[in-house]
Amino acid sequence: MTGEEYVDSDAAWAIAEGRHGDPFSVLGPHKRGSAWVITAFVPGAERLWVLSGKKVEEATPYPGIAGLFTHRLPRKAAYRLRAEGHGTEWEFEDPFRFGPVLGEMDEYLLGEGTHKRLWQVLGAHCITHEGVEGVHFAVWAPNAERVSVVGNFNIWDGRRHPMRRRGPTGVWEIFVPGLTEGEAYKYEIRGPGGVLLPLKADPAGFGSEHPPATASVVRRIGGAFHDADWMAARHSHNSIDAPISVYEVHLGSWRRAPGNRMLSYTELAEQLVDYVADMGFTHIECLPVSEFPFDGSWGYQPVGLFAPTIRHGTPSEFRAFVDAAHRKGLGVLLDWVPGHFPSDAHGLAQFDGTALYEHQDPREGFHQDWNTLIYNYGRVEVKNFLVSNALYWLEEYHVDGLRVDAVASMLYRDYSRKAGEWIPNRDGGRENYEAIDVLRAMNITAYGECPGVMTVAEESTAFPGVSRPADWGGLGFGFKWNMGWMNDTLSYMQKDPLFRKYHHHKMTFGLVYAWSENFILPISHDEVVHGKGSMLAKMPGDGDQKFANLRAFYGYMWGHPGKKLLFMGQEFAQGAEWNHNQSLDWHQLDLPPHAGVQALVRDLNNLYRKTPALHVNDCRPEGFEWIEANDAEASVYAWLRKGRAGDPMVAVAVNMTPVERSYWLGLPAAGKWVEVMNTDSAVYGGGNRGNMGGVKAEAVPSQGRPHSALVTLPPLSAVYFMQG
């Protein structure tokens, strides 16, 4: 071979030592001088042959560099390689003979940060490329000097599959022929200055190894759904007019199999879906399912945002779980965490040796509450990554909505920070304009690309317009969790009934601002952890009174304007605080008081769903009218719920003392009012005191109305009457 056909010595050594930043300019077939020359680096090979057509020709070892070979071809042609070394022979496709996979439009959109479906180009995809099956890998690492994909397929040797840099986008890619689904992999990255970083999992990978292992795994996504009927009518299930009652679930501890094993997505598709449907809820909300390393984070510190956690199965099995819920008439919501990410070495932190996804300055990039890192929302590629991830779950898995975690921590630059620990915005204020922009873009994209979905904000401040459209100046969410209502009502319920009269308006204050947002009333997992005790344990009194208080509270909650949310276990009054390491205490359903609360929640859900007055105007003032808001002495509350014109009205009366009361209840119309709910019913574990199925409104003025009925309000109870 002539000298002009040899690879430059410096380049050859850079390839052999894994330092070369542009390996495709050296390896594979290249026109060198007057000939086509193949250059291959095969560590461990002592001899190498080139198989082209029917020809088998031995390649020439490169002088002084073990494993590096060159071979001259008469013309450019497809070929395979056969290697021999240490008594073993193997044959393989040369990954460096294949052209790029990403197209010019992909490059343009990636560089601009506007690729809505980022997951279609980044990550690991099983494809057929230039007639050969394999896996295409692509990752964003703009400041890296060299990126390689490593795994068992190349004995985790970063010299074997260095990737091709795609111009100014900062994206690196390679097609590795012969790989299939199930292959574990990571990226080996040389950062600025040649520093070799800890191996990194794929930010856009679709699968992961079982924790505590941390590699990404090649997984196929896509597949058949059988939920066309649900999808066609989905908008009607997720609108502000719809009855929405959410069952919030931590999939790992809802129920355990023998041996304390977590249930699989396949088992959950049957057991959980059937249970939630039987209980009358309308939606399942899963605590985060994106892959996460630490069980104790419950998923709120994710590393693999595009990977359904392998704890319960594969992406296809997660898809089947969503599909099963839809076929049972249930929506599926996912908790989504764009507010922060953990600093685990295999994750996004210092991904390419620089603060790539996070801020460099800890005053912007470090979350003091959780010891996590905050995304750099102002970077277009990071914004693209997050917005695209939201769309991924909605499109690829038919998820019906996202509940966005810790929105308040995103909205304010001074969240949980003292003076001097944060950097003001460009106007000198505390609002995080860049995070606001990301949230708006996510909502615009979600609703624009997937009509009929719902997005929900967990936002604990009075930030204006959270659930108002983005083009009206709002954040664009469909709903907001009413954290103020939750805090006020639970504070009231924990008081001894003797003293509740002094805190009466904690239960009415929510109506002062009830129409400022589209609210969901959340009694979530956060209320039954970290020493807060269970819902039952919060209630005052002895055993029976605890249950009566809880039943009264649920009656109050389901009658109150706003969509509903309960965390698992609360529907049967689990006695113990939630423990993510074990199953709920299902054995307690053998005890009548617990079974009674479960029956009550089931009946409240069914009544709520079938009664327009209780849900159509959940988010509008015309659906609510106080009958009695100020009877603090008796701790009685009463109100009307109204639906559309012609829908029967519902009167709700709640007695928050352990004293039975005969009470003149002002009503808007004469005639029969049927008792459709009484939380003191014996069926629910109560004393069976009530109104014998209904009352008759007479022409006796009361509470500013021309008609009223003398009703029995059992101790610690909620009673509903519907116009007969």
N, C-alpha and C positions, 0 to 999 in steps of 0.2 A: 504494500500500500504506500502511496506517495505521501510526503509530508503534509501536503495541502489537505489531504483527506483525514488526517488525524485531528482529534479534538485538541484544542488548546490545553496545555498542561495545567494551567491554573484552573481552568474550567473543569478539567477532569478530576483534579484533587478536590475541588469544591463539591462536585457531585458525590465523590466517594466519602467525603466527610460530612455530608448532609448540610452544606452551607450555601448551596447555589440557589439564588432567588428566582431563577428562570430556567428550571430543569428541562422544560420542553424545547428550549433553544439548543439543547445539547443532545438529549436522549431521543430515541426514535429515529425515523428516517429523515435525512436532510441532504440537500444538494451541497456537496462539498467539492469545490473545484468543478471538474467535468463529470463527476460520478455521484450516484445516490449511495449514501453511506448510512448504515444502521449502527447506532451506538447504544449499547445496553449495559446497565449496571445490575449485576445479579450477585449480591453477596453470597458467598459459600459455593459458587460455581467455579469449578476448575477447568471445565470445557463447556463450550456453548455452540449449538448448531442453529442455523436459520432454515426454517421449513417454508418454502415458497412454491406453491403449485406442487409438482412432483419432485422438485429438487430439495435435497438435504445437503447443506454446505456448512462446514465448520467455520466459526468466526475466529477472528484473531485477537488474542489477549493484548490488552493495552500494556505497554511496558511499565513495570514497576507498581501497578495498581491492581491488586487482586480483585477479581470479580467484574472488572470493566473490559468490555469486548467491542470490537468494531467489525463490520462486514460490508463489503462492497456489493451492490446490486447492479445488474445491467440496466434496470429501469425501476421506477417506483412501483411497488406491488404489495398486496396483502401478504402477511407472513405470520408464522408462529415461531416460538423459541423452544428449544429443548436444552436443558442444562444437565450437567453431571458433576457431582461433587461429593466427597466423603462417602463414596460407595452408593450413592443414591442418584436416580435419574428422574427428572420431572419435566413436563411439557406444559406450556402456558402461552396465553396471548400477551403480547407486549402492550401495556397500557399506554405507552408513549407513541404508539403508531396511530392512535385515534385522535380525531379532531375535536374541537370544542363542542360542548352541548348547548350552552347558553347562547341565545341569539342576540343580535344587535339591539332589538327592542327591549329584551330583558336587561341588557347592560344599561341602556338609557334610563329605564324606569328605576333600576336599582341605584344608579348614580344620583337620580333626582329625588329618591326617597318617596316615590309614589306608586310602587308596585303593590297593588291592593292584595294580591294573592302571593305573598312572599314565599309561602310554603311550597308553591309549585315549582320554584326554581332553586331555593336553598334546601339544605337537609340532605337526606340520602334517599334516592329513588331507584327502584328496580325498573330498568328500561332495557330496550334493545337498541343499540347504537351501532350504526354502520354494519348491521346484520349480525351483531354479536350481543348475547345477553350478559348483563352485569349490573353494577350499581354505580350511579352517578352521585358524587359527593360535591357539595358546594357550601362554602362558609365565608362569612364576612370577617376579614381581619386586615384592615387597611394599613396598619402600621407594622405588620409582621415582615420579617426579612425572608422567611420561608415557612410554608405550612405543608404538613404531610398528614395523610390519613393513615392510622395505624390500627392494628387489631391482630387477632390470632392468625389471620390469613397472611400476615407478613411478619410474624413473631414480634410485633410491636416495635418494628425497626423503622424509624422515620426516614431512613435513607432510601427505602424501597419504593415508596409511593409519594414523592413530593408533588405538589399540585401546581396547576397552571394559574398564574395571576391574570385576571381579566381587567387589564388597563386601570383607569383611575377609579373604578368602582370600589376597589379594595376587596373584591370577591375572588376567592380561589376555588378552582374546580378540578376534578379528575374523574374519568370514567375507569372503573376497575372491572375488567371483564371477568366473568366466572363467579362473581359473588352473588349470593341470593339472600332472601329474607331470613332474619334470625342471626345475622352476623353482628357481633359486638365490635364497636369501633370507638376511637377518640381522635382528636386532632393533636398532633405534636407541632408546636409553634415556636419558632425562633423570633423573639421580640427584637426591638431596637437594640443595636449593639451586639447582636448575636446571642442574647441571653435565652437559654432554653427554658421554657415555662413548664409548669406542671401540665400533664396531659389534660385536655379540655373535652368535656362532653359537647355534643352538637347543640347549639342554641335552637336550631330548627329541626332537631331530630324527632322522629315520630314514636320512638320507643326507647326504653332503658332497661338496664339489668335490674334484677331484684336488689334493693338496698340490703346491706351496706355497699355492695358493688355499685360503681358509678358510671360505667361505660354506657354510651348510647347503643341502640340496637336497630338494625335495618328492619323496618316494618312497612308493609304495604298499607296504604289508606285507600278509601273508596270502597264501593261495594253496593249491593242491592239493599234497598229499603222496601218496606211493605206498609208504609204509613201514608199513602196518597190521600186517603180520606181526611186524616188529621191535618196534614199540611194544607189541604185546600181550605179548611175551615179554621186554621190556626189563629188568624187575626181575631176571630170572635171569642177565643178563649183567653186572649192576652190583653184585651182592651180595658179601658177604665170602666166600661159598662158591665164587664163580665164579673161573675163571682170568682174570685181568686183566693184560694185558701191553700197555703204553701206548707208542706211538710219538709222541714230542714233536716238533712241527714248527713252524718259522718259515716261513709260506707264501711269503714274499717271496724266500727264498733256497734252498728245497729243490731246486728245479731252475729254470733260467732258459731262456727261449726265445731263439732267435738274436737278436743285438743286445743281449743282457743284459736282455731284457724279462721282467718278472715274469709268471708264469702267471696266467691268469684262474681264477675259481672253476669255470668250465665245464671248463677244461683240467685243473684239479686234481681235479675230480670223476671224471675218467677216469684220469689218470696216477698221481696220488697214491693214490687209493682202491685202484686195482688193485695198486699196488706194496705197500701196507701189508697188503692181504688176502693177497697171495702170500707175504709175509714171516711170516705167521702171527700178527701182532699182533692184539689184540682191540679196541683203541681208538686213535683219532687224537686227540692233544691239541694244539690250536693255540695258539701264543703269541697274545696278545690281538688280536682282530680288531676291537674297537671303534675307531672312527676316531681317529687320532693325527696330530699335525702333523710330528713329527720321526722320520725313518726310523731314526736311531741309537738311539732309545728302544726299538725292537723292539715297540712297542705298549704298553709299560708306563707311558707317560705319556699316557693317553687324554684327548681333549677331547669327543668325541661318543660317550657311553656306549651310546646306542641305535642307532648307525649302523655296520653292517658296513663296514669300510674299502673305499672305492671303488678302491683300488689293484688289486683283483682283480675288481671288478664290483659289481653292484647287489644289494640285499637279496634279490630273487627268485632271483638266480644263486647267492647264498650258501645260500639255502634248498635249492636243487637239489643243491648240493654235499653238504649234510648228508643229504639224501634218498638220494643215490647211495651214500654210505657205509653207510647203514642197509640198503639193498638188497643190499649186499655182506656183510652180517653184521658191520659194524664200528660201534662206538659213537663218538660225537664229543664230546670235552670241550673247553671253552674256558678259557683263563686269564682270570681276572676280577680287576679292580684297584680295590677300594674303599678302598685305604689312602691314596691321595694323588692329586693332579691337578696338571698344570703351570700355571704362572702366565701363560701366553700371553694377550695382551690380548683375543683374541676368545673366550676360554673362560670358565670359571666364576669366575675371580678377580674379586672386587669386582663381582659380576655386575650388581647394581642400584645401584652406587655405595657399597655397604656390604659388610662381610664377611658374605655371605649363606650360601654353602656352606661357607666356611672359618671358623676361629676368628679373632677380631680380634687376640688376643694371640699373638705369634710363638712363645711358649713352649708353646703348644698347637697352633698352626696352621701352623707352618713346619717342613718336613722338611729337616733339615740335610744328610742324606746325599745327597739327590737334588735339592736346591733346588726343592722342590715344596711345595704347600699341602696341609694335612690337613683332611679333612672335619670339620665340627662335628657329631659323631655324636649329641650331646644334643639337637639341634634336630629336632623330630618330622618336619618336612617333608624334611629331609635324609635322615633314616633311611628315610622313605617312598620317596624318590627312589632310594636304593641298593637296598633290598629289592625294590622293584618292578622295577628294572633286571635283577636276577638272575632274577626270574620271567619277564621279557620274553624272554630268550634261551631259556629252557627251553620256554616255551609257543609262542612265535611261530615258532621255528626247529627245534623238536623236539631241541634240544641235549640230550645225555644227562647232562651234569654240568658243574660249574664247579670249577676249581682256583683257590683264592683265594690271590692273591699277597701276600707280605710280611705274613702274619698277625701275626708277632711284633711288627712295628712298630706294629700297631694295639692290641695287648693291653697295652702298657706305655707309660705317660706319659713315662718317662725313657729310652725307646729312643734310643740314640746321643746322649744328652745328659749333660752334666756337671752337677754340683751347682749349683743356682741357675738352671739353664736350663730347668726344667720345673716344672709346677704339680701338687702332689699331688691325689689324689682326696679326696672328702669325709671319708674316714676317715684321711687323712694318708698313704695308701699309693701305690704306683706303678701299680697295675692301672687300666686305663682302662675303668671300668664302662660307659660309654656305648657304646664300641666293642664290648665284649663283648655288650651288648644287641643291637646291630645284627647281629652275626654269628649270634647265636642266632635272632633274628627271621628272618634270611635262610634259615637251615637249616630252621626250622619251616615257613616258607612254601614253600620248595622241595620238601621231602618231603611236605608236606601237600597241596599243589596239584598236584604232578606225581609221583605214586607211581612208583617204579622208577628215579629218577635217582640220581646220586651226587654228593656234594660232597667236595672234597679241600682240606686246609689245607697250605700251605707254612708250617710253623711250626718255628722253629729252636731253641726253648727247651724246657724241661721243664714247660711250663704243663700243669696236670693236666686230663684229661678232654676233650681236643680232639675225639676221635672217639667220645665218649660222648653218649647222647641228652640233649637240653636238659632234659627233665623228670627226669633223673637228676643234674642239676647240671653237665652237660658243655656244650660249645659246640655240639654237635649235628652235627658233620661226620661223613660216612661213613668217611673215611680221612684219614690224616695222612702227609705225606712224612717219611721217616725220615732226617733230616739228619745225625744223629749217626752212624748206620750208614755213610752216604756218606762223611763226613769220616774216620772211622776206617779204613774199608777202603781208600780211596784213599791215605791216608797209608801204610798197610802195603804196598800194591802198588808204591809208588814206591821202596821200600827195595830195595837189592841183596839178592838171595836169601840171600847169605852172612850178612846181619845180621837177617833176618826173625825168627829164633828169639828175638831179644831184644824183639820187638814182637808176639809170638805172639797175645796176647789182644786185640789190636785187632780181630782177626777173630772173636773169640768174644763180645766184650762186648755186642754187639747182642742176644744171646740172654738177657742178664740182664733186659732190659726189653721184650723182643719182644712181649709180650702186653698191655702197658700201653695200647696204642692199636692201631687197625686200620691197619697200616703199608703204605705203598708204598715200595719201594726205588728211589730216584731217582738216576739218573745223567743229569743234566739239562743244559740249555744253559749254566747258570751254571758248569759244570765245564770248559768248553772255550772260554772267552773271557777277555779282559783279561790275556793273558800266561800263562794257566794251561796252554796247550798242549792238544793233542788227547789223547784217551784213549790212543792208541798212543804218543804222545810221552811220556806219564807213565811208561810201562813201562821198567824197567831192561834193560840188556843190549844185544846187537847186534840186527840186524834180525830174525833168526829168533826170538831169545829174546823180543823185544818182542811179537811176534805170539803166541808160546806163552803168555807171561804174560797177555796180554789174553784169550786163549781160556780159560785157567784161571780168570781172574776171572769171566768171563761164566758159566762152568760153576758156579762157587761161588755166584754171584748167583741163577741160576735154580733152584738146589737149595735155597737159603736160604728160610726162611719169609718171606712178604710178597709183595705184588703187585709187578710189575716196571715200570720206565720207563726207556727209552733215548731220548736226543736223536738226531735225524737225523744221519746220517754216522757215528755210533758203531757202527752195525750192520755197516759194512764197513771199520771201522778207518781212517777218513780220517786222512791223515798230518798235515794242517795244522789249525791252530786255526780254529774257525768264523768266517766273515766274512759278515755280513748283507748285504753289497753284491753278492755273487756266488753262483753256483750251488755246490752241493756238488761235490766232485771225483769225479764219476761215472766219469771215465776210469780211475781207479785200479782199477776192477773188472776191467780187462784184465789185471791182475797177479794171479797165483794166490794169494798170501797174503791179499790183500784179499777176493777172491772166496771164499776159504775161511772167513774170519770171517763173511762174509754168510751162507754156507751153514750155519754153526754156529748163528747167531742164529735163522735160519729153523727149523732142526731143534729147537733148544731151545724155541722158542715152540710148535711143534707137539706136542712131547713134553709140555710143561707143560699144554697145553690138554686133551690126551686122557688124562692120567694123574691121577686123582682124588687120589692120595697127595701130589702135588706142589702142589695148589692148594686142596683143600676145607678144610683146616685151616691155611691161611696165617696166620690171625689167632687161632688157639687153641693152647694148650700141648699138647693131646693129639695134635697132628699132628707133634710133633718130639721126638726123643730122641738125645742125644749117644751116639755109639759111642766116639769119641776126640776129646777137646777139649784135651788137655794135652801132646801130643807136640811140644813146641816144638823139640826138637833136630832132628827130621826135617821140621819145618814141614808136618806132615800133620794134616788135619782130617777127621773122618768122623762121619756122623750118619744117622739114619733119618727118613724122612718117611712119615707114615701118614694115610690118608684115613678113610673110614667103615668100619664093621665089614664085613669081607669084601673090601675093596679091597686089591689087592696092594701090599705095602710097597715102598719104594724106599730103597736104601742109597746114600749119596753119599760119595765119598772124594776128597779134594783134596790134591795134592802141590805145594807152593809152592817147591820147590827144583828146580834143573836136573839132578837125580840120579834115575835110575830106581830104584824100590824094589819089592822083593818084600815083601808086607805081610800079616800075618795079621789079617784083618778080622772082628771079632766080629759074628755075625748072629743074629737071633732065632729062626730056623727052619732045619732041615736041608733039603737038596735043592738043586735047580738055581736059580741066580740069574743071570738073563740080563743081559748088558751092553747096556744100551739107550742109553748115551751115553758117548762117549770123545772129549774135546776134542783128543786127540792123533791122531785119525784122519787118514789121508792126504787124505780128502775135504775136511778143514778146513785143510789145509796143515801137518799134524803129521807125526811120524815113523812113524805107524802101529804103535805099540807098544801092546799091550793084552792081552786075556784070551781071545782066540779065540772071542768071542761069548758068553762067560759063565764062571761058576765053580760049583763044587759045595761047599756048606757041609757040613763034616764035624763029627763029635762031638769036636772039639778046642776046649776052653775058651779064650776070648780076650776081653780087655776086659770081663770080668764076664758073658760070655754063654757058654752051653753049646756053641754051635756057632761055627765060623769057617771062612773060606776063605782060601787063600793067593792073594792077588790081585797083579797087576802094576799098579803106579802109575807111569805114564810120567812123564818129567820135565815139570814145569810143566803139570800137567793136572788135570782133574776127570773122574771116572769114576762113572757111575750104574749100579747093579745093581737089577733088579726081580725080585721073587719070581716064580719060574717056575711 
